[in-house]
Amino acid sequence: MTTQNGIGGQPITSFERDGLVFDVSDRGPREAEVVVLLHGFPQTSRSWDLLAPLLHTSGYRTLAPDQRGYSPRARPRGRFAYRLSELAEDVLALIEAAGLGERKVHVVGHDWGATVAWTLAATRPDKVATVTALSVPHPAAFMLALFTSRQFLKSWYMFFFQLPWLPELVVRRINRHMRARVITGLVAGGQSEANAGRDGDFLMNSGALTPALNWYRAMPFNPPRRLARVTVPTLFVHSDKDAALGRTGAELTRRFVTGPYTFHTLTGRGHWIPEQAAHEVAELVRTHLAD
């Protein structure tokens, strides 16, 4: 297991924190500025396969971990182990393992990865040069939208996932009897058929289902009102055809960013924008990082 990498050294393939071992994809120019790519539910670092090479050609190195619950050797039991403070500390351990010293990193996150990115930028601005959040607004903005708009209805599944064992039972039964229909629904939301099948197979067959749901079950331990405003340069990318996230939270996010802020809406795009709109997102990120 490679756990550290000096500037210009060999790529790291994994890193360790508190006895947990995380797999990581480390690609791009060795001496370059580092972009940490954080995936969401129910995906892995493979969700960056289209976007990451576009950043490499622009001269950036990317670190894309399979996060807690998704890496086979990093699946602690119980929902308390999946609170945001732990997820953010995992990323800090990755940064340390990469041997970057005092260098700051750019952080890009999608879906739950965006929530981790917001948390890291708010709590550890000394480690973050810029933050880019894809799809998911600042946690405090999301909470406001949840109770002041139709976001509550869009997020019904988050409440369902709070239950013990029943969500696993339902998800497995749906996968067993209605897999084709689920994939069709994901494709309608902007995911490709191949990637929808890839992500579904991973969730159902790798032992990641309960750990992945524990991210949702840990939400009661993540009070957004305690999260500081973000002071680092911020890019937030929203898509107008996202079935899971409405515009209210996106518009409220500006309240929780005190640093330079850019808000962009992708027209005609669904939720899975790192893959559905890789070139558009890469261009936005490149511009943001260069400013």
Salt bridges, closest charged atoms under 4 A:
ASP18 OD2 - ARG17 NH2 3.60
ASP23 OD1 - ARG73 NH2 2.95
ASP26 OD2 - ARG30 NH2 2.86
ASP26 OD2 - ARG61 NH2 2.85
GLU33 OE1 - HIS106 NE2 2.64
ASP49 OD1 - ARG27 NH2 3.83
ASP49 OD2 - ARG46 NE 2.41
GLU86 OE1 - ARG17 NH1 3.00
GLU86 OE1 - ARG68 NH2 3.60
GLU86 OE2 - ARG83 NH2 3.54
ASP90 OD1 - ARG17 NH1 2.80
ASP90 OD2 - ARG68 NE 2.82
ASP111 OD1 - HIS271 NE2 2.82
ASP126 OD2 - ARG124 NH2 2.80
GLU168 OE1 - ARG217 NH2 2.77
ASP199 OD1 - ARG198 NE 2.87
ASP201 OD1 - ARG179 NH2 2.69
ASP242 OD2 - HIS271 ND1 2.77
GLU251 OE2 - ARG247 NE 2.78
GLU275 OE2 - ARG198 NH2 2.80
GLU280 OE2 - ARG269 NH2 2.59
GLU283 OE1 - ARG286 NH2 2.91
